[in-house]
Amino acid sequence: MEEKKKEEKTTEVVEEPVHAEKHHKKENKKEHLLEEKNALLEQALSQEQDKVLRLNAELQNIQRHREEDIQKLLKYDGEELIKSLLPIIDNFERALSLENEENKVFLEGFKMIYKKLVEVLDNKNVKVVDQKDVEFDPAIHQAVATEKVEGVKENMVLDVLQKGYIYKDKLLRPAMVKVSQ
């Protein structure tokens, strides 16, 4: 029996280091797996934080663009109405240009309506482009005819055929002009 105990002790002594080594390997493997998992989680967290930052920046850009669009809409409020009034004003000007003794009384009413329309446009910061003898500016003029005139510098506005209009700082309609060659 003592021999069996010795064998068991020997076996037990031999088994303990093998068991401890296996246990140590399992611990190392668990630590390694936990470290890998931790690294993956940190990487995923970093990616998600990056996504959050990008989405936040995109949201701020959208809000900024929205504010700019709202400001632009408010700034040019009434633009379409003003554009629709321009042909009416043109027609009034044509009618008033035909004034003579026979229709003078009749056109007095037209003059009053025309003056009111012009006053409304003026109150809305609409400026008229109808200058003669100025240099042609393609930003506000549209050349529809040219003429060679002695003594007149080239590229000068000779005549305004149809008035142009600027609303605040935006061109609504260029002036149709005749330009010197």
C-alpha positions, 0 to 999 in steps of 0.5 A: 500500500505504501508503494501505491501511495508513493505512485499516487504521490508521484503521479499527483506531483507529475500531474500538478505541473502539467495541469498548472501548465494547461491552466496557465495556457488556458489563462493566456489564451483567455487573456489573448482572446479578451485582448483581441476582443477589447481591441476589436471593441475599441476599433468599433467604438472609434469607428462609431465615434468617427461616424457620429462626428461626420454625421454631426458635421453633415447635420451642421452643414444641412442646417447652415444651408437651410438657414442660407436658403431661408435668408435668400427666400426672405431677402428676395420675397416678392421677386416673382410678383415684381417680375410679373408686374414688369410687362404691365409697367412696359405696357403703361410706358408704351401707352403713355408715350403715345400721348397727344391732345386727343387722349391727354385726359384719358391718359391722366388715369393711366399716369396715376396708376403708372406712378403708383406702380413705380412707387411700389417698386421703388419701395421694394428696392427695385432699381431701373436700368435705363441709362444712355451714354454709359459704357455697355455692361453685359451684367446689366445690359443686353445688346440687341442692336449695334450702330456706328455713330461718328464721335461716339466711343465704341461700346457705349449705350446709344439707346434703351429699347426696354428698361432693365430692373434690379431687385435689391442686388439681383438682376431681374431683367437686363436692359435691352440696348442699342450699342455703338460700334 
